[in-house]
Amino acid sequence: MDHRYRRFGRERAGGGGVGEGAAASMGSTSDIRSSLVERFERSTGQLAGARLGWLDALRQEARTRFDQIGVPGVRDEDWKYTNIAPALRELPGPVLAGEVDFASRAARALVEGLPGLAEPAPAIVFVDGHFAPGLSRLDASVRGVSISSLRELLGRDPDRLQGRLGKFLPSAAHGLIALNSAFLDDGAVVEISAGATCNQPIHLVFVSTRREEPFVSQPRNVIVAGDGSSALVVEHYLGEEGARVLTNTVTEIELGRSAAFGHVRLQREPAGAFHVARVQIEQGEGSALTSHAFGFGAALSRTELAVRLGGENAECTLHGLYAVHGKQHVDHHTMVDHAAPRTRSNQLYKGVLDDDSRGVFTGRVLVRALAQKIKAMQTNPVLLLGDGAIAETRPQLEIYADDVACNHGASIGRINEEAMFYLRSRGIDPREARRLMVYGFAAEVVESLVPEALRESIGALVASHVGTLGARGLLA
């Protein structure tokens, strides 16, 4: 079954996502591709592990692939509603480590104000794509957990990464992944030993600062959770107001047998930013994944989450919340591959769209022929607050087995006026009534977060963010 899309909201001239027509003003796709490569060439000799044979081969393969396919466009089915062209209009280039102000007051203030980043939780911080040891807190690490900078590890013990980078994510997936692989330089490496339990969240923090020229930040993260281990990793993406950055990030996660792993993404980049992310997860037998993805920031963002349930009795729970306003464009793309019998997946992604914003959700579930006795559920409810808001939702099931229980659904609607009337009749003013209803809609995604301290801090962040939405729709 493949319900391609449902649309609700005012039609916009041009369609095809943010910035339709921008590509024409920039020249051909090949011009964009060659110009980007030219901008990146200056960093080639300074990339981490530049003379490692296996890494050079990986980069060259990715570079060749990028030369072939370039950046994805709206003619690609998976990118039909998201046009990345505006992010490339000014042809951003890389920032070298020597060009970063690691003592930036703005960066420090942003890090100190992060939700859930309380002592003694370990944290590794990157500024404009490069490791910032002075802002990191690696001495809080626990036994059985290793946290390193990708660049530092490639210089100290590269064998630990050979075979890990790109293990489950080929650079051919699309052009921006190829670009990340071709010029990867730094990021976080988290290794959790078999049987280890980390009771504090591990924070990966990526801060973008305001620079004179637009730039690209390309973190490459590797997370390995050993057999029987237990941990939670929180990725934060944020930036200084006025930062003009294209964040093109890749996170690869491998879960061993019976591992229990939590993953949280908080995307709150500033209004001048663009954000593209791929999270690739491979799950072993009996492993359990709980994922929470929050998309609040950037002018345009796209987050891809691909999970392969590769061992029997593996299960994943994917929760997401995107809440945007103005002319923001947010796209969440999930792919769950049931590659083994008796696997389970449950997806709940909620959207809140205000003003003239646009939200896109594509959720694909693949059940392979040998994956019998599986369960898969997928739901995408969207709340429209603005008259010009548009929601695109495309739940998809692709089933090749016959002993399965799968269902999916999507709903798009506005504030229930009867409920608003009920609250107002109890003396609650319209603004507070609307805030309560919007937060009540969003809160379900937050309630499943653990530990409690993290749930409370992210819950407060969500309440503050969604509480400002929908003001233009208030009743007189």
Secondary structure as UniProt FT lines:
FT   STRAND          6..9
FT   TURN            13..14
FT   TURN            18..21
FT   HELIX           22..26
FT   HELIX           29..41
FT   TURN            42..43
FT   HELIX           44..46
FT   TURN            48..51
FT   HELIX           53..69
FT   TURN            74..75
FT   HELIX           77..79
FT   TURN            80..81
FT   HELIX           85..88
FT   TURN            89..90
FT   STRAND          93..94
FT   HELIX           97..99
FT   TURN            102..103
FT   HELIX           105..112
FT   TURN            115..116
FT   TURN            119..120
FT   STRAND          123..127
FT   TURN            128..129
FT   STRAND          130..131
FT   TURN            133..135
FT   HELIX           138..140
FT   TURN            143..144
FT   STRAND          145..149
FT   HELIX           150..156
FT   HELIX           158..160
FT   TURN            161..166
FT   HELIX           171..173
FT   HELIX           175..182
FT   STRAND          188..192
FT   TURN            194..195
FT   STRAND          202..208
FT   STRAND          215..217
FT   STRAND          220..225
FT   TURN            227..228
FT   STRAND          230..239
FT   TURN            241..242
FT   STRAND          245..255
FT   TURN            257..258
FT   STRAND          260..268
FT   TURN            271..272
FT   STRAND          274..283
FT   TURN            285..286
FT   STRAND          288..295
FT   STRAND          300..309
FT   TURN            312..313
FT   STRAND          315..324
FT   TURN            326..327
FT   STRAND          329..338
FT   TURN            341..342
FT   STRAND          344..353
FT   TURN            355..356
FT   STRAND          358..367
FT   TURN            369..370
FT   STRAND          374..384
FT   TURN            387..388
FT   STRAND          390..399
FT   STRAND          404..414
FT   HELIX           417..425
FT   TURN            426..427
FT   HELIX           430..447
FT   HELIX           452..466
FT   TURN            467..470
FT   HELIX           471..473
//
